[in-house]
Amino acid sequence: MSASLLRGLRILEMLGEEPLGVSELARRLGVDKAGVSRNVAALQREGWVERTGQRCVLGPRALALGGGADGAVLARAGEVVHRVGQEVDLTAVALRVAGTGAQPLALHEGRDAGPVRETDAAFEHLVCTAAGVALLAQLPDEAVRSHLSIDPWPALGGDGPRSAAEAEALVARVRAGAAAVEQGWTDERLACVAVPWPDLGAAPGALAVVGSTSSVSARVDELVRVLREAVEPPR
């Protein structure tokens, strides 16, 4: 078995545990960054890996093969995300809980996807994004407390939670029926609206739209309506 193939398998194994950047992958593998970049690019072309900001995550082929999401779940997530993204002309993403963070299942890039693509906010901790809060709202209290036991607490900007207590209050509001909304938590240019998607599959899911603050902030009510209609169970 070639060294390149073995490295690719090791990359998939590590990304199955948590999202990682190319530099961190190279450090853990003990090889140069350029070689890992080539591996990741090859895996991305074939759907085994996807990029979220500066981090890499498992792609739909790896998720389906590993049983993390079956073909029907991926197909439904892809169809809904594409439809929502087209309707609101923003980046739409479907996610599920994966380790301490969130795993994208499907992504549709909107017209102002530049800031979304560039940010390194990503999904290291669920509390770092509105989509993550929508996922947390579906977990048992003990699991929520575990996810919020972060030291040091993430340096979130905008209206992001500054403590576990503030994050728990956001989770409670989503459990009571509110959507999760963020403005400038991890990047001052970005805003996000998200709703839980409990019917997505075995693991808790969420559906979110992301865009520039100016594109999202004036349309929150509209975006919440579109998202809620999209996650209605099929009849």
C-alpha positions in Angstrom: 0.0 0.0 0.0 1.4 3.4 -1.0 2.5 6.0 1.5 0.1 8.5 0.0 -2.8 6.1 0.3 -1.9 5.3 3.9 -1.6 9.0 4.7 -5.1 9.6 3.1 -6.6 6.9 5.3 -4.9 8.4 8.4 -6.3 11.9 7.5 -9.8 10.4 7.3 -9.4 8.7 10.6 -8.3 11.9 12.3 -11.1 14.0 10.7 -13.6 11.4 11.9 -12.6 12.5 15.5 -12.7 16.3 15.0 -12.3 19.0 12.3 -8.6 19.9 11.7 -6.7 22.3 9.6 -4.0 21.3 7.1 -1.2 22.6 9.4 -2.5 20.5 12.4 -2.9 17.5 10.2 0.7 17.8 9.0 1.9 18.3 12.5 0.2 15.1 13.8 1.3 13.1 10.7 4.9 14.4 11.0 5.1 15.3 7.4 5.3 18.6 5.4 2.2 20.8 4.9 2.5 20.8 1.1 2.1 17.0 1.0 -0.9 17.0 3.2 -2.4 19.8 1.1 -2.1 17.6 -1.9 -3.7 14.7 -0.1 -6.6 16.8 1.2 -7.2 18.3 -2.3 -7.4 14.8 -3.8 -9.8 13.6 -1.1 -11.9 16.8 -1.6 -12.2 16.2 -5.3 -13.7 12.8 -4.7 -16.1 13.9 -1.9 -14.2 12.2 1.0 -13.3 15.6 2.6 -14.8 19.0 2.7 -13.5 22.4 3.8 -15.2 24.7 6.3 -13.2 27.8 6.6 -9.6 26.8 7.4 -10.5 23.4 8.7 -11.2 20.1 7.0 -14.1 17.8 7.8 -15.3 14.5 6.5 -17.2 14.7 3.2 -20.5 12.9 2.3 -18.8 9.8 0.9 -16.9 9.2 4.1 -20.0 9.9 6.2 -22.1 7.4 4.2 -19.4 4.7 4.3 -18.8 5.1 8.0 -22.5 4.9 8.8 -22.5 8.5 10.2 -25.3 9.3 7.8 -26.9 7.0 5.3 -27.5 7.8 1.7 -31.1 8.8 2.2 -30.1 11.3 4.9 -27.4 12.8 2.8 -29.7 13.0 -0.2 -32.4 14.7 1.8 -29.9 17.1 3.4 -28.5 18.0 0.0 -31.9 18.6 -1.6 -33.2 20.8 1.3 -29.9 22.8 1.5 -29.9 23.4 -2.2 -33.5 24.5 -2.2 -33.2 26.8 0.8 -29.9 28.3 -0.5 -31.6 29.0 -3.9 -34.7 30.5 -2.3 -32.9 32.9 0.1 -29.7 33.5 -2.0 -27.5 32.8 1.0 -25.2 30.0 2.0 -27.2 27.1 3.5 -25.8 24.2 5.5 -27.1 21.1 7.2 -25.2 19.8 10.1 -25.2 17.1 12.8 -23.5 16.6 16.1 -20.0 15.1 15.7 -17.7 14.9 18.8 -17.4 18.3 20.5 -18.4 20.1 17.3 -20.6 19.9 14.3 -20.2 18.0 11.0 -21.5 19.5 7.8 -23.6 17.1 5.8 -24.5 19.4 2.9 -23.6 22.9 1.8 -24.9 25.3 -0.8 -22.8 28.5 -1.3 -24.7 31.7 -1.6 -23.8 34.8 -3.6 -21.9 36.4 -0.7 -20.1 33.2 0.3 -16.6 34.9 0.4 -16.6 35.7 4.1 -18.2 32.3 4.9 -15.5 30.5 3.0 -12.7 32.5 4.5 -13.6 32.3 8.2 -11.9 30.0 10.6 -14.8 30.0 13.0 -16.1 26.7 12.0 -17.3 24.0 14.3 -14.6 23.4 16.9 -17.2 23.9 19.7 -20.9 23.9 19.3 -21.3 27.1 21.3 -19.3 29.0 18.7 -22.2 29.1 16.1 -26.0 29.6 16.1 -26.1 26.2 14.3 -24.3 24.6 17.2 -26.7 26.1 19.7 -29.6 24.6 17.6 -27.8 21.3 18.0 -27.2 21.7 21.7 -30.9 22.4 22.3 -31.6 18.8 21.3 -29.1 17.2 23.6 -29.8 16.0 27.2 -28.8 18.5 29.9 -25.8 16.5 31.0 -24.5 16.5 27.4 -25.0 20.2 27.1 -23.1 20.9 30.3 -20.3 18.7 29.0 -20.1 20.6 25.7 -20.1 23.9 27.6 -17.2 22.8 29.9 -14.7 24.8 27.9 -11.5 26.3 29.4 -10.6 28.8 28.3 -14.0 30.0 27.0 -14.0 30.9 23.3 -13.4 34.6 22.6 -16.7 35.3 20.8 -17.6 38.7 19.5 -20.8 40.4 18.6 -23.8 39.2 20.6 -22.1 35.8 21.3 -22.4 34.1 24.7 -19.6 35.2 27.1 -20.0 32.3 29.5 -21.6 28.9 29.9 -24.5 30.5 31.8 -25.2 32.8 28.8 -25.0 29.8 26.4 -27.4 27.8 28.6 -29.9 30.7 28.3 -29.6 30.6 24.5 -30.2 26.8 24.5 -33.2 27.3 26.7 -34.7 29.8 24.3 -34.2 27.5 21.4 -35.8 24.6 23.3 -38.8 27.0 24.0 -39.3 27.4 20.2 -37.0 30.3 19.2 -34.5 30.1 16.4 -30.8 30.5 17.1 -29.4 33.8 15.7 -25.9 35.0 15.8 -24.3 38.2 14.6 -20.5 38.5 14.6 -19.7 35.7 17.0 -16.6 34.5 15.3 -16.3 37.0 12.4 -17.8 40.5 12.5 -18.7 40.2 8.8 -21.0 37.1 9.4 -24.5 36.4 10.7 -26.3 33.1 10.9 -29.9 31.9 11.6 -30.4 28.2 12.5 -33.2 25.9 13.6 -33.1 22.4 15.0 -33.7 19.5 12.5 -34.6 16.6 14.8 -36.1 14.6 11.9 -32.8 14.6 9.8 -31.4 11.3 11.0 -30.2 9.3 14.0 -28.0 12.2 15.4 -29.5 15.6 16.2 -29.4 17.9 13.1 -29.7 21.6 12.3 -30.4 23.7 9.3 -28.8 27.1 9.0 -28.3 30.0 6.6 -25.2 32.1 6.8 -24.2 35.3 5.1 -22.9 38.8 5.6 -24.3 40.7 8.5 -26.0 43.1 6.2 -27.6 40.3 4.2 -29.0 38.4 7.2 -29.9 40.9 9.9 -32.7 42.6 8.0 -34.3 39.3 7.0 -34.3 37.2 10.2 -38.1 36.7 10.4 -38.2 35.6 6.7 -35.2 33.3 7.1 -36.7 31.6 10.2 -39.9 31.0 8.3 -38.0 29.4 5.4 -35.9 27.2 7.6 -38.9 26.0 9.7 -40.8 25.1 6.6 -37.8 23.2 5.2 -37.3 21.0 8.2 -40.9 19.9 8.4 -41.1 16.1 8.2 -42.0 14.8 4.7 -45.6 13.8 4.4 
